[in-house]
């Protein structure tokens, strides 16, 4: 086999990093093995694309199919290729400490990702498999009846109530549901139940999320709903009102992948709640669970159908793969404690099956909701139905505009951009406080799938600025004009400004002729900085769908390109749609939109098998 790396590199299928890593691995193994170099390059490239590993069996089949009868190069027969790799001094079997790990299914990992996957699966299965906690059933039933009165709109089981009992009985509880299904209100009631079951011992509870925006939303929801619970003062005092980012909770260290809290220095908590878990990559999820005391409860909240993390892995999707299938014994206990009639189903075959609850009823989007109907069609991969919902009879909360050429964007977007952003800019001109300006700014956003090109976020932000300037709403003679919104795109640990944080340019209260950039922290506190001090940033009237995760807006405009793109997927469309609380408008071509709905994003990982397949068959 000749060295295929230069060919793959020149064609853009490998990065410089992949190439250098592969050659380093080959030298480390003694050189002379193009088969090893190719495998190492593919493993490196996979993690850069969001995968945890590369399945070499699948890759070889796909490459052969793509290359056709006259391939630029042909990989060796798969069995021969895997044999060469298993004989290599730098590739180990699962459990070995080698730079690369190759399992029996032909999945090749960088060692650290195999270790993350292994430790996370091991911990989740252990927690899920532990004997159910002893509860005061009399107190539990009374609290359940008080906290979960039957909602008149509800048909079928009250899955929020079921989730609360699962969290009371298990060391780990995973709650997944779409917008409006009540994940945050459910977890607040769970915390109320747990404080009632603590036997008078105050619980140490921590709330966290992957980003500052998500932490702020969780915090606001908890603060708003806490007084409605009717708890005793000592119980109320145990439920925190501050949420932090996971990095802050774990104790991030500048220029280090390690945290202050880990297995040897665990978090001082009895209960950890993590919101927006779909945004958490495998590495951060593994490190979070690793830092949790063995006896602590872990409650994970998220929407398994959203986009996976920008980091490698799709942990929540893998964890929830077999969810919704309680074992017969556990289903009977849940039914006895909740009084709910739970559907029978084939057991998931994993201890984790009894720890996962899927919330099914949306209290925000009723039967007549266009957003709700479109979300169901998109999640089901029903492209024709989704297109028909958007382009058919007009609905109050969803809209479609055919966009054939980027030259049409100013005409389609200028008026809605000016109309929707005008209130926050008016508030800024009138001297409203930063908090009021932020509240109005967060009512509307333009979302896009791409960063570059005429449909990308950079072009759309220029378009938004032009539309606002032409209508006299902003003055752009200077870079730092009144009302300019910016997003931080590089962490600065010294300033405590992180990727995704949003600031708005407003006058300095002490020197009104000077501008400062104000940021609203997850704790509700305002901080301001001179523009020159900010780390790398960009204007943010428009943002990518990935960056919008963890946020909600009253209204969104979603721009999709006029040709297929690898980033367009069912998960991206669903995530963009569900950022809207009241109205979502899409701009694009029906055929491209349909193709995105049909395309499901899959990331290569062994976590699903570790959690759901191997426990069922007794290991592989």
N, C-alpha and C positions, 0 to 999 in steps of 0.2 A: 504494500500500500504506500503510495507516494504521499507526501505531506499536503493535506488539503487546506491547512490553515490560511496560507496567503490568499487562496481563492475565496474562501468564506469571508475573510477580512476585507478584501477589495470589493466584494459584493455587498458589504454592509451588514452581513449576518453575524459578524463578530466585532466587538469593540477592541480598542487598543489594549484595555485592561485584560480582556479575555485572552488575547494573543500572548501578552507577557506572562500571565498566570500559567497558561498551558505550557509555555516553553520552560518556565521555572520548574513546574512539576516534572517535566520530562527530564530536565537536568538532574533534579533531585533523585529520580529513579534510575539514573545512569545513562539516559539518552537512548536514542535510536529506536523509539517506539512511536510512530505516528498515530497508532491506535490509542495509546495513552494520551498523547497530546490533544487529539480530537475530543476525547471524552472529557478531559479536564477543561478545555475551552467551552464545551457545551454546558458543563456544570456551572462554570462561572457566569456564562451568559444567561442561564436560566434564572439565577438569583437576581440578576440585574433586571429581568423582565417580570419579577414578582413571583416566580416559582420557587419552591423549596428545594426541588431536585429536578433532575432530568431523567425521564424514563427512556433509556437507550433502546429498548425493544420498540417502543412506539415511534421514537425519532427515526430509527432506521427505516421502518415501514413508510412513514410519511415522506422522508427524503426520497426514497426509491420511487414513490408514486408521483412526487412533484417533478423529479429530475427526468422521468420518462426513459425512453430507450437509449438515449445518448447522454448520460449524465456527465457532468464536469468531472466528477469523481464518484466512486462507489464505495460505501463503507464495507468492511468485511462482513461475511455472514455473521448474524447476531450471536449465535452460540460461540463461534470462534472469537469474536470481539470480546464477549464477556469473559471467556476463558483467559485471554491475554491480560485483561484487567485484573482478574482475581489472582493471577500469578504475580502481579506487580508488588514491589516492596512498599509502595506508598498508598496502596488501596487496601482497606481492611473490611472485614465483615462487621455487621452491626454489633456494637459493644467494644470494638477495638479503638485504639487511639491512633489513628492514621489521618493524614491530611484529607483523604477522600474515603467515603464509605459507600460500598456497593451492596445492596440487599438482594434477596433471592428473586425479587420481581424485576430486577434489572434497573432499579432506581439508583442513581448515583448522586451523592450528596457531598457538599463541602462539610467537613466534620462538624463545625459549629452549628450548622442548620440541622444535621441529624441529631445532635445533642439537644437542641431546643425542642425538636419534635418529640424525641423520646421522653424527656423529662416532663414536658407538658402533658402528654398522654398518660404517663405513669401516675402523675399527681391527680389528674382529673378522675381517672378510673378508681384510684384509691379512695378519694373523697366520696365519689358516688357510690362505691361499694360498701362503705362503712355502715354498720347497723344504724337504722333510723334513730334519731334522738328521742329520748323520753320527753313527752309533753304532758302538760296538765290539760287533758282533753276537755274537761268541764269548762275551764277558763278559755281554752282555744275556741270551742264552739260558740261561747257567749261573745267573744271578741269578733269572731267571723260574722255572726249575725248582725252585730252592731256596725262593723266596718264595711260589710258588703251587702247592703240591702238590694233586693232584686230590682234591676233596672227595667222599666216598662218596655223598652225597645228590644230587650235581650231575648233571643230565641236560642234554645239549647243550653248547654252548660255555661256557667259563669267561670270562664277560664282564669279570670283574675283571682277569684276565690281559690281555685285549684292551685294556682301558682303560689299563693300565700301559704297553703298547707305544705306544698313541696318544699318551700324555703324553710318552714318550721321543722321539717323532718330530716332534711338532708344537709350535708356539709357544703354541697355545691348545688346551686339552682341557676338554670339558664332560662331566661324569659325573652322570647323573640316575638316581635309583632310589628305591623306597619304603623304608619302615622295615625294617631287618634285611637289606638287600641288601649291606651291607658297604662303604658309601661311604668312611667314615673309615678303616677298615682298609686299603682299597685305596689311598687317597692316601698313607698312611704307607709302604706298600710302594713306591709310585711315588717317594717321596722317597728311599728306600733305593736304588732303581735309578739315580736321577739323580746321587746322590753317587758311585755307582760308575762313572758315565759322565763325570765332571767332569775327568778327566785329572789328578787330583792337586790341582786348584785348588779351594779351599773354596767352596761355594756359599752365597750369602746368601739364606736362605729366610725368608719371613714367612707367618704363619698369621693369618687374620682371619675375622670373621663380622659380620653386621649388628647384633647385640645382645650385651650382656654375657652373657646366659644362654647363647646359642649359642656364644660364644667360650669360655665356661667348659666346656661339654660337649665341644667340640673338643679343648680343652687336656687335659681329664681322659682322654679316649680316647687321645690321643697319648702321654701320660705312662705310661698303663697298658700299652700295647702295645709301646712302643719297646724295652724289654729283651728281648722275644721274637724280635727280628729276627735276632739272631746277627751283628751288624755289627762291623766293626773300630772301635776307639775313635774314630779320626779321622772316620769316617762318622757315628757316633752323635752326635758333637759338633756336626755340621752341621745336624742336625734339631732345630729349636727346640722347647721345651716350654711356651712361653708364646704364647697367642693374644690378639689385641687386637680391639676393635671397629674397623670400617672408619673411623669418624669419628676415633678416636684414631690409627689408622695414618696416615691422610691429613693429620692435624694440623688438627682443627676449630678455628675461630676464633669466639669468642663474638659473637653478633649478626651473623654474616656467613654468606653462602651459599658463600663461597670457602674452600678449604683451603690449608694451607701447601705441600703437595705437589701439583703439577699438571704439565702438559706442559713447562713451563719449569724446573721444579724437581722432577724425577722421584724416585720412591722409590728408595732404595739397595738394590735387591733383584735377584736373578737368577731367583727363583721366588716367585710369590705364589699362595697357596691361599686361596680364599674359600669358606666353608661356608654352608649355608642360603641359597643365592642366590635362592630363590623369594621371600624377604622383602626383597630389594633392589629399590628402585624404579629407574626409568629414569635419573633425574638422578644418583643415587649410583653406579649402575653405570657410567654414562658418565664420571663424574669419577674413578672408580677406575681404569678402563682408560686414561684420559687420563694418569694419573700414573705409568703403568708404563713403564719404559724399553723402547725398541723391540725389543731383543734378549731381554728377559726372557720367561720362560714364565708363562702364566696358567692356573691349574687351578681350575675352577668346579665346586662340588658342590651338589647340591640335589635336590629332588623336584618335577618339573615339574607334578605333579598337585595340589599343595597350593594353598592360597589365595595369590593374588598379594599384593604388598606393599600396606601401607596408603597408601603414597605412589603417585603416578601411574605407571602402566605395569605390564606383566606380562612383564618382560624375559626371565626364564628360560623361560617358556612359548613366547615368540616365538623365542628362540634355538634351542630344542629341537624346533621345529615339524617340520622335515624330518629329524630325527635317526633313526639306525638304518638308514641307507641308504648304505653306503660305496660309493665308486667302485670299478669292477672292478680297477683297477690297485692301489689302496690295500688293497682286501680281500685281494688275492693276497699283498701284502707282509706284512700282518698274519698271514695264515695261515702263511706261511713262518716267521715269527719266533716265533709262539706254538705252532704245531703243532695249532691248533684248526681244526675244520671250520666255516667261517662260512657262513651262509645267503646265497644270492644274492638280490639285491633290485634294484629299479629305482633308479638313482642319484638322489640328491637334487638334482643340478644346480647345487649351490653348493659352493664350497670348504669351507664349514663342515660339510658332510655327513661329511667324513672326520675331523672333530674332536670328534664327539659319540658317546658311548657310553651306552646305556641298560642299566642293570643289571636283570636280570629275575628272578633267583632270590633269594627271601627265606630266610635261614638262621634267622630268628627265628620265622616263622610257617609251619609245615609244612602238609601237605595236609589235616590234620584241624583246622587252626586256624580258629575262627570269625572272628577278626579278619582273617586273611588272605583268607578267602572273601568276607567282607563288603566288604573294601577293593576286591577285584577287581570285584565286582558294582557298587559305587558308581562306580568309575572308568569302567566300561563303560556307565554310564547305565541299568543294568538294575534299574529301580525295583521291579518285582514280585518279582524274585529277592532283592533286598536286604531288602524287607519280610518275605518268607517266611523268610529266614535269621534275622531278629530275633524274629519272632513264632511260628515253628514249633517244632520239637523243641528242647528246651533244650540249650544248649552251655555248656561250662565258661567260656569267655572272653568271651562277649557276652550281653547280656540286654536285655529290652524291658519297659517299663511304660507302659501307656496312660494319658495325662494329658489329661483333657478340660477341666479347670478349674484355674486357679492356686490355688484353695482346697485342692486335693489335694496341693500341693507339700509342706507340712509333714509330712504323713503318709508320703509317699513318700521324702523326703530326710532327715528328722530322724535316723533310726536309722543309716543308712550314714554320714552326716556325723559323728555322734558317735563311731561305732566307728572310722572311718578317721583322724580327726584326734586321737583320744585319745592315741596313742603319742607324738606330738610334744609335746603339752601336758603329758603326764606327765614327759617328759624335761626340759621347761622347769622344772616344779615341783621336780624332784629335783636341779636344779643342773647338769645336763649341759652340756657346752660348746656354744657356738653352732653349731659345725660339725655336731655330732651332732643338734642340734635341727633344723637345716636339712635334713639327710639324711632325717629322719623326716617332716618337713613335706612334702617333695617327693615322697612316695609316693602322694599322692592329691590330686585337685582336682575341683571342680565347674566345668563349662564351659557357656557359653551363647552363643547367637548375638547377643543383644541387650544393649544397655546400659540402656535405660529400660523401664518398664512392669513388670507383674507377673511376667513371665518374664525380666526383665533382670538384669544383674549386680548392680545396687544392691539390688534386692529379695531376690535370692538370698543376698547377703552378710548382710543383716539376718536372714534365715531361719536361716542357719548359726550366727550369733551366738546367736540365741534357742535353738536346739537344744543348743548347747554350754553355754549358761548354765543352761538348765533341768535339765541333768544334772550340774551342779556342776563342769564342766570349766573354765570361765572365770568371772571376776568382772568385770562390766561397769559397776560403779558409777562408775569413772573411764574416760575415753577411752583412756588408755594403760595397759591392763591386761596382766598377764603373759601372754606368748604371742601377743599381737595381731600378725597379719601385715599388712603394708602394701605397696602398690606405688606407686612414684613415677610420676606422670603428667605431669610437666613437667621438662624438663632444667634442671639447675643446674650450670653449668660450673665455678663456683668450688668447689663441694663435690664435684665429679665424681660426681654422682648423675644418672642419666638415665632417661628414660621407659622403664618396664618393669622397672627394678631392684626387687627384692623384699627387704624387711627384716623382721625379727622382733623384737618388744619383749621384752627380757630385763633382769634386774637389772644395774646397774653393778657390775663386780667390785670397785671401790674403795669404793663407797657403795651397798650392796645395797638400801637403802630407796628409791633412785632408779632410774628406768627409763631405759634407752637403747635405741635401735633399731640392731640389728646388720645389716650387709650383708656378704655373701660375694662378694668380687670375682672376676673371671675368672682372676686369678692365684692364687686360693686364699686371699688375705689377707683378714682380717676388719677392718672399720672400723665404728665406732659413732658415733652422733650423739644429742644431746639431741632429744627429739621436737619441741620448739619450733623447731629449726633446719631441719627438713625442708621441702623444697619441696612443692608440691601433691601430695597422695597420696590413696589410698583403701584400705579394707580389702580383703583378697584371699583369702578362702576360696574364692570363686568368681571366675572371670575370663572374659573373652570368648575365643572361639576364636582371634581374631586375636592377642590378647596371649599366647596359649599357644604360638604358633609358636616353634620353637627350643628347646622344653622337652619332656621326656618324663616320664611318671608311671607308677607301677605300675598304678594304677587311675584311671579317670575316670568321672564321671557327667555326661552331656550332656543338657541341658534345651533342648527346642525349643518354640516357641510353638504355640498350638492353632489358628492360622490362618496362611495363607501370608504371607511377608514378603519384600521385595526382597533382603534380606541372605542369605536361605536359598539355598544353591546346592550343587551336587555337590562343588565344591572345599571348601566349608565343612564338609560332613559328613565327607568324607575326611580333612581335616586334624584334626578333632575325634577321629575314630576312631583315627587313627594316633599320637595323643599317648599312647595306652595301650600299655604293654608286656605287661600280663598280663590285664586285664579292662576292658571298656567296657560301660557300661549307658546306654541311651537312654530318655528320658522324652518322650512326645509323642503325636501322633495319626498313625496309619499313612498316611493320605492326605496330610498335610502333609509327612511324611518322604519319601514317594514323590515328591511335587512338587519337593522340594529336589534329590533325586537326578536328576530329569529336567532340571533347569534348570542349564545350563552357563553359567558366568560368562565373558563375553567383554569385553575392554577394547579400545576403538578405538585403533589404532596403525598406523603404517606400517612398523614395524621388521620384521615378518614378511615383508612384500613386499621390503624392502630386502635382507634376508638370503637369501631363498629364491626369490623370483619374478624380480626384476630380474637377478640373475646368470645365471639360466637363459635369459632371452630377450635378454640383452645390454643391459639398461637400458631405462628407460621415458622 
